[in-house]
Amino acid sequence: MAGSEGNSRSIESNQSGLHERLDEVVRRHLEQPFQKPIAERSQALFETLSGKVQAHGGPVILDSCCGVGESTRRLALQHPNALVIGMDKSADRIEREFLIELEQADNYLLARADLNDLWRLIAESDWPVTHHYLLYPNPWPKSKHLQRRWHGAAVFPYLLQIGGQLELRSNWKLYLEEFAQALGVAGQNKPEVGELSVSTPLTPFERKYQASGQALWQLVTHLS
């Protein structure tokens, strides 16, 4: 999806507008609980993280799909009173966190996590989540892959239950427009998608897209 610095390709999709089955898919997931069993590894990770949350005793910020964790560390510096938890499915990306030259913070942690499990466990917990970031998630731009996008996935209702202020960023405006539509279908406020002006990029992808001259888009909403 992305090339070298300043040479990232734009999203190419066979969709020209909102997916025609978006509302249908979101409603089905809202009506039918996600039945996939929680993996033992995910349960153990959740219990470990819950211990960290309890010991912290303050607000929690989630940075889902955090990649190498640059955004997690930047968010930790911006929110020194919060525990910032970065989660990504890739151990390789998580382990490259040390490559980031950035001021250190002691209020964050990174975890390799299956978000289809962790979001469900967090949704049923009492974690004091104040903010949740989804920064440049995999867009899955082919129409047939709608249900691989977070708003088309079976775990979407649990993402909403986690609550707090949810912020998404993407270089594909349609992804955020679909997410906003899915929020409306789920009975949440349907936010506007706005163009984003960035002075200090939060993630490597944001830096690359900006250097390539691509428009960046943002969706921010408070989940009820």
Secondary structure, DSSP 8 states (H G I E B T S, - for coil): ---STT-------S-SSS-TTHHHHHHHHHHS-------HHHHHHHHHHHHHHHHH-S-EEEEET-TTSHHHHHHHHH-TTSEEEEEES-HHHHHGGGG------SSEEEEE--HHHHHHHHHTS---EEEEEEES-----SGGGGGGSGGGSTTHHHHHHH-EEEEEEES-HHHHHHHHHHHHHTTS-----EE---SS-SSHHHHHHHHTT---EEEEEEE-
